[in-house]
Amino acid sequence: MAENRSKNLAKFLIPSIVGIVLFMIPLKHNGEWTILVKILADFIGGALGGVLPILCVLIVTISAVMSVIALAKPKFIMENAILKDTFSVTPVWVIIRVVGAAFIWLTYLGIDAGDDATGFVHMITEGGAGGFVLGDLLTVLVIIFAIAGLLLPLLLDFGLLEFLGALLTKVMRPLFKIPGRAAVDCVTSWIGDGTLGVMLTCNQYEGGYYSAREASIIATTFSAVSITFSIVVLAQVNLMQHFGVYYLLICLVGIVCAIIVPRIPPLSMKKDTYLVEGRAMPEEIPSQYKNSFDYGMDLALKRVAEHKGAGEFFTNGLKNAVGMWFGVLPTVMAVGTISLMLANNTPIFEILGKPFVPLLNLLQVPEAVEASKTMLVGFTDMLTPAIIASEGIASEMTRFIVAVVSVTQLIYLSEVGGLILGSKLPVKFWELVVLFLERTIISLVIVCPIAHLIF
């Protein structure tokens, strides 16, 4: 018995520590602060070089074709778990993937409608829109998604979440008004990926473990942007040397938002009704455990005891990577290109962002007018504010503020917002808009004073 416990303890500690080192420990490389996963991604990306654009084209094209085929629900897709999860999506997402494929081919082939900048095809393929998304964004994402996707099971599958979840049990209800068991969902989102957190929350809500109010809070407040995406955003604004304080700020803002937002409308108006009655679990730690540490350790050791070894590790890693490649890349190509087309060729984001100018001026943010253009574009896609900031904002402080806020806004339609709307979670579109605005204002009020101290 003791031998099994020691073996399971090693299986818990070794992968978890390796995962923490890979994803969460800042280190200095070539004079800049970064994390090991990003160093690996840069090395592989440099080695592959010119192959990456055509690889992105193939991935986005396959995603569009397979998603269209999946509308007919053929057996070879519906009976394969990975294919079904990846390609069986709603018609709206099929359209987005097809649009992404059309954009990427036009851009890759260099098709242009002429020198007239008002030409629609030109607006798609120009360097500041489709050319930028394909050449500067997707070619970076494709490597990071592959590496991070394959290695994320080190954090997710070897008991670390169960252990942390038990330790956080006593703070979840008083601070965030959600049950202690939600700590696992929350940590999964913070450390792993927001979409995974939404999926877990949907599963728990549909199973009757969360009420409508609890599920709404968890999905919209704790489905945080993954570390991987956060790295991409900060790298995009060329400020990786500030990664440590950047991620600490993201965590701080996330916690403050998680304390405030559930206590104000629309989340405070949600009811504690259940889809399935009688499934909600007790809040207290089971009596046979001395404390939350012992409880968490037992949960962690039970998790690793059930793990099926290398086969399960690589299967889960492949699911992560495939989901990111074929699900996220086409969306970034479609939504990112459209957003940049609108940003480059219309005043729409300048108009929508004008109400933020007085607040940004009050907070003494340099280039407030330029920064205001990035405030609402994040509702469509989390990466676009950083793209706009990298091209149009000279101030490092302002680019840093945009990078933090774009991550803490959380509810971008290209991924988390779309998942919530497409699920059984009781959250409406207008509620997502209000929550997005609430999070934006809270984020700015916290981040801007701290940014003045840093810069």
Secondary structure, 3 states (H helix, E strand, C coil): CHHHHHHHHHHHHHHHHHHHHHHHCCEEECCEEECHHHHHHHHHHHHHCCHHHHHHHHHHHHHHHHHHHHCCCCHHHHCCHHHHHHHCCCHHHHHHHHHHHHHHHHHHCCCCCCCCCCCHHHHHHCCCCHHHHHHHHHHHHHHHHHHHHHHCHHHHCCCHHHHHHHHCHHHHHHHHCCCCCHHHHHHHHHHHCHHHHHHHHHHHHHCCCCCHHHHHHHHHHCCCCCHHHHHHHHHHCCCHHHHHHHHHHHHHHHHHHHHHHHHCCCHHHCCCCCCCCCCCCCCCCCCCCCCHHHHHHHHHHHHHHHCCCHHHHHHHHHHHHHHHHHHHHHHHHHHHHHHHHHHHHCCHHHHHHHHHHHHHHHCCCCCHHHHHHHHCHHHCCCCHHHHHHHHHCCCHHHHHHHHHHHHHCCCCCCCHHHHHHCCCCCCCHHHHHHHHHHHHHHHHHHHHHHHHHHC
